[in-house]
Amino acid sequence: MRIPLRTIGRVLAAAAFVACGDPKPTNDVGQNSPAFKVALLTPGPISDQSWNGGAYAGLLQLRDSLGAEVSHVQTKTPAEFEENFRQYGAQGYRVVFGHGFEFQDAAVRVAPDYPNTLYITTSGSTTGPNLAGIRFAFEEPSYIAGVIAAGMTKSKKLGAIGGTELPPVKASFEAFTAGARSVDPTIEVAVSYLGNWDDVAAGKEQALAQIARGTDVIFQNADAAGLGVFQAARESRKAWVIGSNADQNSIAPEVTLGSVLIDLPLAFLTVGREIRDGTFTPRVIALGTSTGVVRLVVNPAARDKIPAAVLQRADSITTAIAGGTLQVPVASRDSSAR
């Protein structure tokens, strides 16, 4: 069963018992505890309706579908990443998810000290005896988003706004640009990074600046700060927005073309079942278009505004990517994508 991300607010209210502060080590939980205990570390607030909120929905999916005992904590600095990884290991948690590319170094340092805890980093590419990564092929639907953006722009000026310049985010913007230029090589794409993931005002300011320069479609991948991009587009009515990570079509449906999403509940459940059943092998788990975990969801409210030929082209490209006959060109692809 998949948890729709638009219901996260109601889910949060019903799940108030889930730990959201610093986990406190206890002496009565050993490393071999029979309970299936799963923890999640996020780099930002789960109210962002994006990257972090989707992961929390995934955590609750493990609770509801697999009977896991779950805990969550928001962390902001590498020191906090390591501290909380260690505390969850000391508590005997079976699985700890570090949600983001930036958690990898801390996971590498901590994992050897807690061999009975499995550390998984999303957007991660590092592995070990109890260390794994999940690679989301986010560049695939990002490319398709570029194709749609090229079919909608009147100015031939597109924008991309990110939180910080992590390699996975950069790769998604490169894919977006490649998709747009596969339609029209003369299209310009302005890329901006805010330097953080939480500043809604900064997201709005940067979006307004791009719109003032003639940008009329903006692809945002900035978590909570990305909400400011929707605000700018809604107020100016001069640009379309493409959301990211979660289905953000309902945030500002009048100015949203669609969302490049990662179905994190499905991803977490796929991995969680393997772990619970004892069949999991630490590795980099690749989840792309063919798995349904990453995909572009066109906003139903905007579908009739998008030319039928553009939608048909996007559908054909989706089929080709899923079938392995089209490889999305991304120059800086590392081995992970957020």
C-alpha positions as CSV (number, residue, x, y, z in Angstrom):
1,M,0.0,0.0,0.0
2,R,1.4,3.4,-1.0
3,I,0.9,6.4,1.2
4,P,-0.1,9.5,-0.9
5,L,2.2,12.3,0.0
6,R,-0.6,14.8,0.1
7,T,-1.8,13.0,3.2
8,I,1.4,13.4,5.2
9,G,-0.1,16.1,7.4
10,R,-2.9,13.8,8.6
11,V,-0.4,11.0,9.0
12,L,1.9,13.1,11.1
13,A,-1.0,14.0,13.4
14,A,-1.8,10.3,13.9
15,A,1.8,9.3,14.4
16,A,2.8,11.7,17.2
17,F,4.3,8.9,19.2
18,V,7.2,8.5,16.8
19,A,10.4,9.9,18.2
20,C,11.4,13.2,16.6
21,G,14.2,14.3,19.0
22,D,17.7,13.0,19.7
23,P,17.5,9.3,20.4
24,K,18.7,8.4,23.9
25,P,20.7,5.1,24.2
26,T,19.2,2.6,26.6
27,N,20.7,-0.4,28.2
28,D,17.8,-2.8,27.9
29,V,17.9,-3.0,24.1
30,G,20.7,-5.3,22.9
31,Q,22.2,-5.6,19.4
32,N,20.3,-8.8,18.8
33,S,16.8,-7.4,19.7
34,P,14.1,-9.3,17.8
35,A,12.2,-6.2,17.0
36,F,12.5,-4.8,13.5
37,K,13.6,-1.3,14.5
38,V,14.1,1.3,11.8
39,A,15.4,4.9,12.2
40,L,15.5,7.8,9.8
41,L,17.8,10.8,9.8
42,T,16.7,13.7,7.5
43,P,18.7,16.8,6.8
44,G,15.7,19.1,6.9
45,P,12.1,19.3,8.2
46,I,9.6,16.7,7.2
47,S,7.1,19.5,6.6
48,D,8.8,20.4,3.3
49,Q,6.4,18.5,1.1
50,S,9.4,17.2,-0.8
51,W,12.6,15.3,-0.1
52,N,12.3,15.0,3.7
53,G,8.5,14.6,3.9
54,G,8.6,11.7,1.4
55,A,11.2,9.9,3.4
56,Y,9.1,10.2,6.6
57,A,6.2,8.8,4.6
58,G,8.5,5.9,3.7
59,L,9.3,5.4,7.4
60,L,5.7,5.2,8.3
61,Q,5.1,2.8,5.4
62,L,7.6,0.4,7.0
63,R,5.8,0.8,10.3
64,D,2.3,0.2,8.9
65,S,3.2,-2.5,6.3
66,L,6.0,-4.4,8.0
67,G,5.3,-3.7,11.7
68,A,8.6,-1.9,12.2
69,E,9.3,0.1,15.3
70,V,10.3,3.5,14.0
71,S,12.1,6.7,15.0
72,H,13.0,9.9,13.2
73,V,15.4,12.7,14.0
74,Q,16.3,15.8,12.0
75,T,20.0,16.5,11.7
76,K,21.8,19.5,10.2
77,T,25.6,19.1,10.6
78,P,28.0,16.2,9.9
79,A,28.7,16.0,13.6
80,E,25.0,15.4,14.2
81,F,24.9,12.8,11.4
82,E,27.6,10.8,13.1
83,E,26.3,11.3,16.7
84,N,22.8,10.0,15.8
85,F,24.1,7.2,13.7
86,R,26.0,6.0,16.7
87,Q,23.1,6.4,19.1
88,Y,20.8,4.4,17.0
89,G,23.5,1.7,16.6
90,A,23.9,1.6,20.4
91,Q,20.1,1.2,20.8
92,G,20.2,-1.9,18.6
93,Y,18.3,-0.6,15.6
94,R,18.3,-3.0,12.7
95,V,18.3,-0.3,10.0
96,V,19.3,3.3,10.0
97,F,18.5,5.4,6.9
98,G,20.6,8.6,6.3
99,H,18.5,10.5,3.9
100,G,20.8,12.2,1.4
101,F,24.2,12.1,-0.4
102,E,25.7,14.1,2.4
103,F,25.3,11.3,5.0
104,Q,27.8,9.0,3.3
105,D,31.0,10.0,5.1
106,A,29.4,9.6,8.6
107,A,27.9,6.3,7.7
108,V,31.3,5.0,6.5
109,R,32.9,6.0,9.8
110,V,30.2,4.6,12.1
111,A,29.1,1.4,10.4
112,P,32.2,-0.7,11.4
113,D,31.5,0.0,15.1
114,Y,27.9,-1.4,14.9
115,P,28.1,-4.5,12.7
116,N,24.5,-5.6,13.6
117,T,23.0,-2.4,12.4
118,L,22.6,-1.8,8.6
119,Y,23.3,1.8,7.5
120,I,21.7,2.9,4.3
121,T,22.3,6.2,2.6
122,T,19.8,7.4,0.0
123,S,21.6,8.9,-3.0
124,G,24.6,7.0,-1.7
125,S,27.2,5.0,-3.6
126,T,29.3,3.6,-0.7
127,T,29.0,0.0,0.5
128,G,30.4,-2.3,3.1
129,P,29.5,-5.4,5.2
130,N,26.7,-3.4,6.8
131,L,26.6,-0.4,4.6
132,A,24.5,0.2,1.5
133,G,23.3,2.9,-0.8
134,I,20.1,3.6,-2.8
135,R,20.6,5.2,-6.2
136,F,17.6,7.0,-7.6
137,A,17.9,7.6,-11.3
138,F,16.4,11.0,-10.9
139,E,18.0,12.3,-14.1
140,E,15.6,10.1,-16.1
141,P,12.4,12.0,-15.3
142,S,14.4,15.2,-15.1
143,Y,15.2,14.8,-18.8
144,I,11.6,14.3,-19.6
145,A,10.7,17.4,-17.6
146,G,13.1,19.3,-19.8
147,V,11.3,18.0,-22.9
148,I,8.0,19.3,-21.6
149,A,9.5,22.6,-20.5
150,A,10.9,23.1,-24.0
151,G,7.4,22.5,-25.4
152,M,5.9,25.1,-23.1
153,T,8.4,28.0,-23.1
154,K,7.7,31.1,-25.2
155,S,10.9,32.9,-24.3
156,K,13.3,30.0,-24.8
157,K,14.6,30.7,-21.3
158,L,14.3,28.1,-18.7
159,G,15.5,28.1,-15.1
160,A,16.7,25.6,-12.5
161,I,16.9,26.4,-8.8
162,G,18.6,24.1,-6.3
163,G,19.4,24.1,-2.6
164,T,23.1,23.3,-2.6
165,E,25.3,22.1,-5.5
166,L,25.4,18.4,-4.5
167,P,26.5,16.2,-7.4
168,P,23.0,14.5,-7.6
169,V,21.3,17.8,-7.9
170,K,23.7,19.0,-10.5
171,A,23.2,15.8,-12.5
172,S,19.4,16.3,-12.5
173,F,19.8,19.9,-13.8
174,E,22.1,18.7,-16.5
175,A,19.5,16.1,-17.5
176,F,16.8,18.7,-17.5
177,T,19.0,20.9,-19.8
178,A,19.7,18.0,-22.1
179,G,16.1,17.2,-22.4
180,A,15.1,20.7,-23.3
181,R,17.9,21.1,-25.8
182,S,17.0,17.8,-27.5
183,V,13.9,19.7,-28.6
184,D,15.5,23.1,-29.3
185,P,19.3,23.4,-29.1
186,T,19.0,27.2,-28.8
187,I,17.2,27.1,-25.4
188,E,18.9,28.8,-22.5
189,V,18.9,27.3,-19.0
190,A,19.9,29.5,-16.0
191,V,21.0,27.4,-13.0
192,S,21.0,28.9,-9.5
193,Y,21.9,27.5,-6.1
194,L,20.6,29.0,-2.8
195,G,23.3,27.7,-0.5
196,N,20.7,26.0,1.8
197,W,17.5,23.9,1.7
198,D,15.3,25.8,4.2
199,D,15.1,29.4,3.2
200,V,11.7,29.9,1.6
201,A,12.3,33.6,1.1
202,A,15.6,33.0,-0.7
203,G,13.8,30.5,-3.0
204,K,11.2,33.1,-3.8
205,E,13.7,35.9,-4.4
206,Q,15.8,33.8,-6.7
207,A,12.7,32.7,-8.7
208,L,11.6,36.3,-9.1
209,A,15.0,37.3,-10.3
210,Q,14.9,34.5,-13.0
211,I,11.4,35.5,-14.0
212,A,12.5,39.2,-14.3
213,R,15.1,38.0,-16.9
214,G,12.5,36.3,-19.0
215,T,12.5,32.8,-17.6
216,D,9.1,31.2,-18.0
217,V,9.6,27.6,-16.8
218,I,11.5,26.8,-13.6
219,F,12.6,23.4,-12.4
220,Q,13.2,23.5,-8.6
221,N,15.0,21.0,-6.4
222,A,15.4,22.9,-3.1
223,D,13.2,21.1,-0.5
224,A,11.5,23.6,1.8
225,A,13.2,26.5,0.1
226,G,11.6,25.4,-3.1
227,L,8.2,26.4,-1.7
228,G,9.3,30.0,-2.4
229,V,9.6,29.2,-6.1
230,F,5.9,28.2,-6.2
231,Q,5.0,31.4,-4.4
232,A,6.9,33.5,-6.9
233,A,5.3,31.8,-9.9
234,R,1.8,32.1,-8.3
235,E,2.2,35.8,-7.6
236,S,3.8,36.8,-10.9
237,R,1.8,34.5,-13.1
238,K,4.7,34.7,-15.6
239,A,6.3,31.3,-15.2
240,W,5.5,27.6,-14.8
241,V,7.1,25.5,-12.1
242,I,8.1,21.8,-12.2
243,G,8.3,20.3,-8.7
244,S,10.7,17.7,-7.4
245,N,11.1,14.6,-5.1
246,A,7.4,14.4,-4.1
247,D,4.2,15.0,-6.0
248,Q,4.0,18.8,-5.6
249,N,1.3,19.4,-8.1
250,S,-1.2,20.5,-5.5
251,I,1.0,23.1,-3.9
252,A,0.2,25.7,-6.6
253,P,-1.8,23.8,-9.3
254,E,-2.5,26.9,-11.3
255,V,1.3,27.4,-12.1
256,T,2.6,23.8,-11.9
257,L,3.3,21.7,-15.0
258,G,4.2,18.5,-13.1
259,S,6.6,16.9,-10.6
260,V,9.7,14.9,-11.0
261,L,9.1,12.5,-8.1
262,I,10.8,9.8,-6.1
263,D,8.3,7.4,-4.6
264,L,10.1,7.0,-1.3
265,P,7.5,4.9,0.4
266,L,7.8,2.4,-2.4
267,A,11.6,2.5,-2.3
268,F,11.7,2.1,1.5
269,L,9.2,-0.8,1.4
270,T,11.1,-2.5,-1.4
271,V,14.3,-2.5,0.6
272,G,12.6,-3.1,3.9
273,R,11.0,-6.3,2.8
274,E,14.4,-7.7,1.8
275,I,15.9,-6.8,5.1
276,R,13.0,-8.2,7.2
277,D,13.1,-11.4,5.2
278,G,16.8,-11.9,5.6
279,T,17.5,-11.7,1.8
280,F,19.2,-8.3,1.7
281,T,22.8,-8.0,0.4
282,P,24.6,-4.7,1.0
283,R,25.0,-3.0,-2.3
284,V,24.1,0.1,-4.3
285,I,20.4,-0.5,-5.0
286,A,19.5,1.1,-8.4
287,L,15.9,2.4,-8.7
288,G,15.0,4.0,-11.9
289,T,12.1,4.6,-14.3
290,S,11.6,0.8,-15.0
291,T,10.9,0.2,-11.2
292,G,8.3,3.0,-11.0
293,V,10.2,4.6,-8.1
294,V,11.2,7.7,-10.1
295,R,8.8,9.2,-12.6
296,L,7.4,12.4,-14.0
297,V,3.8,13.1,-12.9
298,V,2.0,15.7,-15.1
299,N,-0.3,18.0,-13.1
300,P,-3.9,17.1,-14.0
301,A,-4.8,20.8,-13.7
302,A,-2.3,21.7,-16.4
303,R,-2.6,18.8,-18.8
304,D,-4.9,20.6,-21.2
305,K,-2.4,23.5,-21.3
306,I,0.3,21.2,-22.6
307,P,0.2,20.5,-26.4
308,A,-0.8,16.9,-27.2
309,A,2.4,16.4,-29.3
310,V,4.6,17.4,-26.3
311,L,2.8,14.9,-24.1
312,Q,3.1,12.2,-26.7
313,R,6.9,12.9,-27.1
314,A,7.3,12.7,-23.3
315,D,5.4,9.4,-23.2
316,S,7.6,7.9,-26.0
317,I,10.8,9.0,-24.2
318,T,9.5,7.5,-20.9
319,T,8.9,4.1,-22.6
320,A,12.4,4.2,-24.3
321,I,14.1,5.0,-21.0
322,A,12.2,2.3,-19.1
323,G,13.0,-0.2,-21.9
324,G,16.7,0.6,-21.9
325,T,16.8,1.9,-25.4
326,L,17.6,5.5,-24.4
327,Q,20.3,6.5,-22.0
328,V,20.0,10.0,-20.5
329,P,23.1,12.0,-21.2
330,V,24.5,13.4,-18.0
331,A,28.2,14.6,-18.0
332,S,28.7,14.6,-14.3
333,R,26.8,11.5,-13.4
334,D,28.7,9.9,-10.4
335,S,26.9,6.9,-9.2
336,S,24.0,8.4,-7.3
337,A,21.2,10.8,-7.9
338,R,19.0,12.6,-5.5
